[in-house]
Structures are given as C-alpha cells and as structure tokens.
Amino acid sequence: MRKATMLQWNRVAVTVLIGLLLPGHAAAQQSVDELLTIPTLQQFAGGGLGAAAEGAPPELEQFGQLVGFWHVDQEMRRQDGSWMSTAPGVWVWKYALGGYAVQDLWFQSVDNLPIYMAELGHDYALTGLRTYDAPSGGWNIAWAANTGGSGPGADFGMLTGVLEAGDLVLSSPAEGDMPPQRIVFSDIEADSFVWTSSFSRDGGETWMDVMRVTARRVR
C-alpha cells in the first residue's frame, strides 16, 4: 500500500504489530493532468483507462466500478491498538487485456514513502491484474511490486476474491511463517471506498485489521 496490498503487505503487517512504524510525509492532492506528468502513471494510464469488452462477464464491473484515478490515505495499527496516518498515495485503475480484466497501479513517489519503506530509494509501484472466473464465481488476482527484494513485504503474490454483501473480499492462505490474510473493499460509492487488510492468528476464526486505506476519486 515487498502496499502489501495495495496491496500483500506481509512483512509490513508484522512491523505494524510490533509498533515500529512512524508517520509518513504529507502530500498535496494533484489533478489528473498533474498525475499524468509522472512517468510511471503516464506509462500506465496515458493511453486512457479503456472499457469493458462487449463479451466480458458482467461481474467484471465489481472491480470495473473503480476504474479511474484516486487519492488514498493510509492508516496503520500501532501495537497498542490505536491507528496512525502514514504517507498518502495514488491509486489508478483501468481495464486491461482488451477489456476482459481490470488492472490497478498503486504509486508513491520516493519523497513520499512511509518510514518503513525509506530504504527503497526509488518511487514505489505495485500493480495487480484482476480477472473474473465465471465457473468458480470469483476473482483471481496476481500482483507484483517494484521493490526488487530491497523493501518490506513481497515482490509478487496471488489472491482470490468474491463479492459478499456488496463488499469485495480477497484472501490468501498462510505461507511459511506468515498467517492468512484477508483484504476487504467496503463502503464502495461512486467517489469513495475503503480498503482494509487483516491477518488471522487462529486459522481464520478471528481477524485483526492492521492497515486501512480511504480512497477519494479524482476522476
């Protein structure tokens, strides 16, 4: 948000839980025209945001409704359970693969990274490709980040997801010494949504929220 999810944030979550994070920098919100002067965002969205293909499953709009440019504010949970703000970012969504998938890009400039990513030394970008699988009735998501093994968290991961009572609920299984993760897109409106990342220490019986993002649409 190795953005987590934007979005797995595995090592980031561990860092949060032991209370080592500090607030990040503030950033002024920018217009779409200003955002598209940033090379990474120009490369990703300069050709437009596309449209769903005529033959795409209608469920593609579950994530397709997020296509656009968003300013995002992040919060992390401290060890004492309270929340603190960290560095904001930009989240851009578009249609991909000829309109049969949705792709997103989380971006933070090198001068606006949260403290736990200070060692990265360059702009941070994480992209996810989201395809709807009609037979299973759910989503398959693959994501990758440009940390090159030098930042917290992972460089690549996979998630599955379903729509539950209006929320998009994503999950990944336990891996190694990392617990299972759940990501929820909730309170989805035309110009805002909330993203929350949680981990479970008891096999999914209970969940602890460790990161949340509030998104506001730019366009």
NORVEN-V708052 format. One record per residue. SS is DSSP state (@ for helix, = for strand, . for the rest). PHI is phi in whole degrees, 0 to 359 (none if undefined). OMEGA is omega in whole degrees, -180 to 180 (* if undefined). Layout:
SS	PHI	OMEGA
SS	PHI	OMEGA
This chain:
.	none	*
.	none	*
.	none	*
.	none	177
.	211	109
.	313	103
.	161	*
.	none	178
.	65	-175
@	298	-179
@	291	176
@	300	-179
@	300	179
@	298	179
@	299	178
@	300	-175
@	295	179
.	264	168
.	76	-177
.	260	-176
.	276	176
.	236	-180
.	300	178
.	266	-179
.	278	172
.	273	179
.	217	177
.	287	178
.	288	-176
.	240	176
.	284	177
@	300	180
@	301	178
@	292	180
@	297	-178
.	284	171
.	276	177
.	280	-173
@	307	-178
@	298	-180
@	286	176
@	297	179
@	297	-176
@	282	-170
@	234	-178
.	297	179
.	272	-179
.	106	-176
.	257	174
.	73	-179
.	207	177
.	293	177
.	291	-180
.	301	-178
.	266	-179
.	289	178
.	298	-179
@	300	179
@	295	177
@	303	-178
@	288	175
@	303	171
@	262	180
@	301	179
.	296	179
.	268	-179
.	303	-178
=	146	180
=	251	-178
=	226	165
=	270	-175
=	230	174
=	247	-177
=	252	171
=	228	177
=	240	177
=	272	175
.	282	179
.	299	-178
.	278	178
.	94	178
.	282	-178
=	249	177
=	223	179
=	280	173
.	237	-174
.	295	176
.	285	-179
=	208	179
=	234	180
=	233	-178
=	243	-179
=	236	177
=	211	171
=	279	-177
=	220	178
@	52	178
@	67	178
@	91	180
.	254	179
=	212	174
=	240	179
=	236	179
=	232	179
=	224	172
=	267	-176
=	222	170
=	221	-180
.	286	-175
@	300	180
@	272	179
@	223	177
.	271	172
.	295	-171
@	301	-177
@	288	177
@	250	-175
@	302	-178
@	288	-175
@	299	174
.	83	176
.	204	177
.	305	179
=	257	178
=	220	176
=	225	-180
=	236	178
=	232	176
=	250	-172
=	240	179
=	238	180
=	266	-179
=	255	-175
.	301	-179
.	302	-179
.	270	-179
.	72	-178
=	213	-176
=	251	168
=	246	-174
=	227	173
=	240	-179
=	227	178
=	213	-180
=	236	-175
.	263	-178
.	279	177
.	59	179
.	79	-174
.	253	-178
.	238	179
.	289	179
.	88	-176
.	245	179
.	266	-175
=	208	177
=	197	179
=	226	180
=	225	168
=	240	-177
=	206	177
=	217	174
=	268	-179
=	229	176
.	52	178
.	87	178
=	260	173
=	266	-173
=	248	-179
=	251	180
=	211	172
=	220	-177
.	284	174
.	299	-180
=	217	-178
.	62	179
.	267	180
=	265	-179
.	284	176
.	296	-177
=	238	173
=	231	177
=	237	-177
=	233	168
=	266	-176
=	228	179
=	50	-176
=	283	176
=	236	-178
.	301	-174
.	237	179
=	197	170
=	201	178
=	238	178
=	242	-178
=	228	177
=	250	-178
=	227	175
=	231	180
.	241	177
.	254	-179
.	230	176
.	72	177
.	97	177
.	290	176
.	226	-176
.	229	174
=	245	175
=	289	-179
=	240	179
=	209	174
=	217	-177
=	230	173
=	251	-176
=	250	177
=	236	-175
=	290	170
.	269	176
.	201	*
